[in-house]
Amino acid sequence: MQQQDALSIQNVSHSFGSFQALKDVSLTVPRGGFTALLGVNGAGKTTLFSLITRLYDNRSGRIEVAGHDLRRQSGAALARLGVVFQSRALDPDLTVAQNMEYHAALHGISRREARPRIAEVLAQVDLADRLNARVSSLSGGQSRRAEIARALIHRPELLLLDEPTVGLDVRSRAEVVALTRALVQGGVSALWATHILDEIRPGDGLIILHKGEVLAHGNAGEIGDGDLTRTFLRLTGEQV
Ligand SMILES: Nc1ncnc2c1ncn2[C@@H]1O[C@H](COP(=O)(O)OP(=O)(O)OP(=O)(O)O)[C@@H](O)[C@H]1O
């Protein structure tokens, strides 16, 4: 693992019964970068995230978050991780502030400390004016931004985002991508799972995951070589 890596995964496999969902996966996410994890449905993206977040027990290989081994130093590793799950993590009947206070408390942040932190993360996602709104009253895009604010509350080094734009309209999708890129500019590292090529830029890191295997890993521009759609088809045999 390089000093600059926010995430390092070495030789990780995972099976559900006799079905192998991840096959000897190795990858790194550099510090301060935007890395896309590209794969069609069933590629293994959510399974990989479930291992990194310890929802599933990782029995093979090694996972390190900001240099902390997930098995031996799980508290330190998880404290450096912010996660935006595919499914909603906020309570729709509570206000944005109440949701944030709850998640701050889960991370052991005192009420006194939480207040300025909540203001800070809501400003980062451009939702400062929605502090006292019920989550159920937010638009789809605002709701996703609030989820990102929740994931930032404990100031993680690495954000994991599992297809965060699914279900959003084109404009909200662009806003969520732009917001995440702005966070990366501010120093956070991001691993962005997606099956949408438009969300990836040539300067990004790129990992192509297919049927549980890493087929390409590096710079998106170099892997795509001017036509990422064609490269993806050549590598996987599938359209994305
Ligand atoms: N709990 C489970 N039990 C059995 N098989 C599973 C389980 N979870 C996932 N799988 C299988 O593992 C493979 C990878 O699934 P995974 O959800 O990780 O893919 P994904 O890339 O996140 O796709 P999606 O975009 O559909 O979420 C799929 O073939 C899926 O059917």
The ligand as a Tripos MOL2 file, in Angstrom:
@<TRIPOS>MOLECULE
LIG
   31    33     1     0     0
SMALL
NO_CHARGES

@<TRIPOS>ATOM
      1 N1        -26.9900  -12.2510   -0.6320 N.pl3     1 LIG1
      2 C1        -26.7390  -12.8190   -1.7980 C.ar      1 LIG1
      3 N2        -26.9390  -14.1460   -1.9900 N.ar      1 LIG1
      4 C2        -26.6540  -14.7340   -3.1750 C.ar      1 LIG1
      5 N3        -26.1650  -14.0800   -4.2500 N.ar      1 LIG1
      6 C3        -25.9550  -12.7730   -4.1140 C.ar      1 LIG1
      7 C4        -26.2230  -12.0610   -2.8980 C.ar      1 LIG1
      8 N4        -25.9130  -10.7520   -3.0760 N.ar      1 LIG1
      9 C5        -25.4630  -10.6520   -4.3410 C.ar      1 LIG1
     10 N5        -25.4830  -11.8410   -4.9590 N.ar      1 LIG1
     11 C6        -25.0380  -12.1130   -6.3280 C.3       1 LIG1
     12 O1        -23.6970  -11.6830   -6.4510 O.3       1 LIG1
     13 C7        -23.4570  -11.0250   -7.6980 C.3       1 LIG1
     14 C8        -22.9680   -9.6150   -7.4560 C.3       1 LIG1
     15 O2        -24.0350   -8.8570   -6.9000 O.3       1 LIG1
     16 P1        -23.8420   -7.3220   -6.4860 P.3       1 LIG1
     17 O3        -25.1270   -6.8670   -5.8570 O.co2     1 LIG1
     18 O4        -22.6130   -7.1850   -5.6930 O.co2     1 LIG1
     19 O5        -23.6400   -6.6480   -7.9070 O.3       1 LIG1
     20 P2        -23.6720   -5.1020   -8.2940 P.3       1 LIG1
     21 O6        -22.5320   -4.8700   -9.2250 O.co2     1 LIG1
     22 O7        -23.7420   -4.2630   -7.0700 O.co2     1 LIG1
     23 O8        -25.0200   -5.0020   -9.1130 O.3       1 LIG1
     24 P3        -26.2870   -4.0410   -8.8620 P.3       1 LIG1
     25 O9        -25.9930   -2.8250   -9.6280 O.co2     1 LIG1
     26 O10       -27.4170   -4.8560   -9.4530 O.co2     1 LIG1
     27 O11       -26.4270   -3.8450   -7.3890 O.co2     1 LIG1
     28 C9        -24.7840  -11.0880   -8.4500 C.3       1 LIG1
     29 O12       -24.7560  -12.2140   -9.3140 O.3       1 LIG1
     30 C10       -25.8220  -11.3030   -7.3500 C.3       1 LIG1
     31 O13       -26.9430  -12.0100   -7.8340 O.3       1 LIG1
@<TRIPOS>BOND
     1     1     2 1
     2     2     3 ar
     3     2     7 ar
     4     3     4 ar
     5     4     5 ar
     6     5     6 ar
     7     6     7 ar
     8     6    10 ar
     9     7     8 ar
    10     8     9 ar
    11     9    10 ar
    12    10    11 1
    13    11    12 1
    14    11    30 1
    15    12    13 1
    16    13    14 1
    17    13    28 1
    18    14    15 1
    19    15    16 1
    20    16    17 2
    21    16    18 1
    22    16    19 1
    23    19    20 1
    24    20    21 2
    25    20    22 1
    26    20    23 1
    27    23    24 1
    28    24    25 2
    29    24    26 1
    30    24    27 1
    31    28    29 1
    32    28    30 1
    33    30    31 1
@<TRIPOS>SUBSTRUCTURE
     1 LIG1         1 GROUP 0 **** ****
